[in-house]
Amino acid sequence: MSMCRAYRRVVESAVNLLREHYGLDYYVEIVGRGVSGDISRRIDVVVEDYIVEQISSTGFKAWILAEEKGLRKLVEKPEHVVVVDPLDGSLNYALRIPFAAVSLAVYTDVDSSIIEAVYSNVTSVFTGDVIEYCNGRVYYNRAEVTARLDKGREVLSVYAENPEILGIIAEAFTQAGLELKTRTMGVASLEASYAALGFIGQFAHLTGKIRNVDLAAALTLARALNAYIHTRPPPDQISTTELQTIKKVVVASSNSPLLSVLDRI
């Protein structure tokens, strides 16, 4: 079985499990905290363990980095490092808001840059939409995407805790002749992937609380489609083998008004 097909099946299986358990109070009970320090619900632990089992069954020798239990070394010397967010949007899921995703990125070197996965997949749990990078090509629901679109230039998916930052951004859009429209949907992997594809103009996470596991797959998609990527720390300093917080992430078109105020936000 090819690598792309094997990992695609892992994601599909996880999505099916999440759909089966959706709406059941037992699975959204808080059961503790993961190694990241965030609250863990039973579904977070169940789906992460399930994905580890599924990856193990592929036959690939892997290390797996995820939010609940950190790095799991299934072998001494891996052929793949898998960075996965088994349930992006777990709060939405717990509140029965049907917007969540499974995000997975595969690397062939423990020292790979976060944007250089050889395979990545972000799948919407409830719509079934699949955004995938395989064999050097990007696919949206199995149809190849050869260039980033330029839709929704006025739409910004943004996470920011300082209201002054939103004012700075709005001013930049006004000066560019655009009426800023903001969205915050609680599923960073999907939102950043939409910005990578060009379904929306830009994505910005400015709270200093996003982690590498949340955005590994989306950043690879952005690189493949030549979207503008800005991270702090820079991509080659973001680990694929240990949980790490990213202070700032921007995915956008090269002509986004957001780029003119990066140093102020």
VENDANOR-V54829 format. One record per residue. N is the residue number from 1. RES is the residue in one small letter. SS is DSSP state (hx for helix, st for strand, lp for the rest). PSI is psi as a letter, one per 20 degrees, with the letter a starting at -180 (* if undefined). Layout:
[[N | RES | SS | PSI] [N | RES | SS | PSI]]
This chain:
[[1 | m | lp | p] [2 | s | lp | q] [3 | m | hx | g] [4 | c | hx | g] [5 | r | hx | g] [6 | a | hx | g] [7 | y | hx | h] [8 | r | hx | g] [9 | r | hx | h] [10 | v | hx | g] [11 | v | hx | g] [12 | e | hx | g] [13 | s | hx | g] [14 | a | hx | g] [15 | v | hx | g] [16 | n | hx | g] [17 | l | hx | g] [18 | l | hx | h] [19 | r | hx | h] [20 | e | hx | h] [21 | h | hx | i] [22 | y | lp | p] [23 | g | lp | j] [24 | l | lp | o] [25 | d | hx | h] [26 | y | hx | h] [27 | y | hx | i] [28 | v | hx | j] [29 | e | lp | q] [30 | i | st | p] [31 | v | st | j] [32 | g | st | b] [33 | r | st | q] [34 | g | lp | r] [35 | v | lp | h] [36 | s | lp | i] [37 | g | lp | i] [38 | d | lp | q] [39 | i | st | p] [40 | s | st | p] [41 | r | st | q] [42 | r | hx | h] [43 | i | hx | h] [44 | d | hx | g] [45 | v | hx | g] [46 | v | hx | g] [47 | v | hx | h] [48 | e | hx | g] [49 | d | hx | h] [50 | y | hx | g] [51 | i | hx | g] [52 | v | hx | g] [53 | e | hx | g] [54 | q | hx | h] [55 | i | hx | g] [56 | s | hx | h] [57 | s | hx | i] [58 | t | lp | h] [59 | g | lp | i] [60 | f | lp | q] [61 | k | lp | o] [62 | a | st | q] [63 | w | st | q] [64 | i | st | p] [65 | l | st | p] [66 | a | st | r] [67 | e | lp | h] [68 | e | lp | g] [69 | k | lp | j] [70 | g | st | b] [71 | l | st | p] [72 | r | st | p] [73 | k | st | o] [74 | l | lp | i] [75 | v | lp | r] [76 | e | lp | g] [77 | k | lp | o] [78 | p | lp | q] [79 | e | lp | i] [80 | h | st | q] [81 | v | st | p] [82 | v | st | p] [83 | v | st | o] [84 | v | st | p] [85 | d | st | o] [86 | p | st | h] [87 | l | st | n] [88 | d | st | p] [89 | g | lp | k] [90 | s | hx | h] [91 | l | hx | g] [92 | n | hx | g] [93 | y | hx | g] [94 | a | hx | h] [95 | l | lp | j] [96 | r | lp | k] [97 | i | lp | o] [98 | p | lp | m] [99 | f | lp | o] [100 | a | lp | r] [101 | a | st | q] [102 | v | st | p] [103 | s | st | p] [104 | l | st | p] [105 | a | st | q] [106 | v | st | p] [107 | y | st | q] [108 | t | lp | j] [109 | d | lp | p] [110 | v | lp | i] [111 | d | lp | j] [112 | s | lp | q] [113 | s | lp | q] [114 | i | lp | h] [115 | i | lp | j] [116 | e | lp | l] [117 | a | lp | q] [118 | v | lp | i] [119 | y | st | p] [120 | s | st | q] [121 | n | st | p] [122 | v | st | o] [123 | t | st | p] [124 | s | st | p] [125 | v | lp | h] [126 | f | lp | h] [127 | t | lp | h] [128 | g | lp | j] [129 | d | lp | p] [130 | v | st | p] [131 | i | st | o] [132 | e | st | q] [133 | y | st | p] [134 | c | st | p] [135 | n | lp | l] [136 | g | lp | j] [137 | r | st | q] [138 | v | st | p] [139 | y | st | q] [140 | y | st | o] [141 | n | lp | l] [142 | r | lp | i] [143 | a | st | p] [144 | e | st | p] [145 | v | st | o] [146 | t | lp | i] [147 | a | lp | q] [148 | r | lp | p] [149 | l | lp | r] [150 | d | lp | l] [151 | k | lp | r] [152 | g | lp | l] [153 | r | lp | h] [154 | e | lp | i] [155 | v | st | p] [156 | l | st | o] [157 | s | st | o] [158 | v | st | q] [159 | y | st | o] [160 | a | lp | q] [161 | e | lp | i] [162 | n | lp | o] [163 | p | hx | h] [164 | e | hx | h] [165 | i | hx | g] [166 | l | hx | h] [167 | g | hx | g] [168 | i | hx | g] [169 | i | hx | g] [170 | a | hx | h] [171 | e | hx | g] [172 | a | hx | h] [173 | f | hx | g] [174 | t | hx | g] [175 | q | hx | h] [176 | a | lp | j] [177 | g | lp | k] [178 | l | lp | q] [179 | e | lp | o] [180 | l | lp | p] [181 | k | st | o] [182 | t | st | q] [183 | r | st | q] [184 | t | lp | o] [185 | m | lp | i] [186 | g | lp | j] [187 | v | lp | n] [188 | a | hx | h] [189 | s | hx | g] [190 | l | hx | g] [191 | e | hx | g] [192 | a | hx | h] [193 | s | hx | h] [194 | y | hx | h] [195 | a | hx | h] [196 | a | hx | g] [197 | l | hx | h] [198 | g | lp | j] [199 | f | lp | h] [200 | i | lp | r] [201 | g | lp | h] [202 | q | st | q] [203 | f | st | p] [204 | a | st | p] [205 | h | st | o] [206 | l | lp | j] [207 | t | lp | i] [208 | g | lp | j] [209 | k | lp | i] [210 | i | st | q] [211 | r | st | r] [212 | n | hx | h] [213 | v | hx | h] [214 | d | hx | h] [215 | l | hx | j] [216 | a | hx | g] [217 | a | hx | g] [218 | a | hx | h] [219 | l | hx | h] [220 | t | hx | g] [221 | l | hx | g] [222 | a | hx | g] [223 | r | hx | g] [224 | a | hx | h] [225 | l | lp | j] [226 | n | lp | k] [227 | a | lp | q] [228 | y | st | p] [229 | i | st | p] [230 | h | st | p] [231 | t | st | q] [232 | r | st | o] [233 | p | lp | r] [234 | p | lp | q] [235 | p | hx | h] [236 | d | hx | i] [237 | q | hx | j] [238 | i | lp | p] [239 | s | lp | q] [240 | t | lp | j] [241 | t | lp | j] [242 | e | lp | q] [243 | l | lp | p] [244 | q | lp | p] [245 | t | st | p] [246 | i | st | p] [247 | k | lp | h] [248 | k | st | p] [249 | v | st | p] [250 | v | st | p] [251 | v | st | p] [252 | a | st | r] [253 | s | lp | r] [254 | s | lp | i] [255 | n | lp | k] [256 | s | lp | p] [257 | p | hx | h] [258 | l | hx | h] [259 | l | hx | h] [260 | s | hx | i] [261 | v | hx | j] [262 | l | hx | h] [263 | d | hx | i] [264 | r | hx | i] [265 | i | lp | *]]
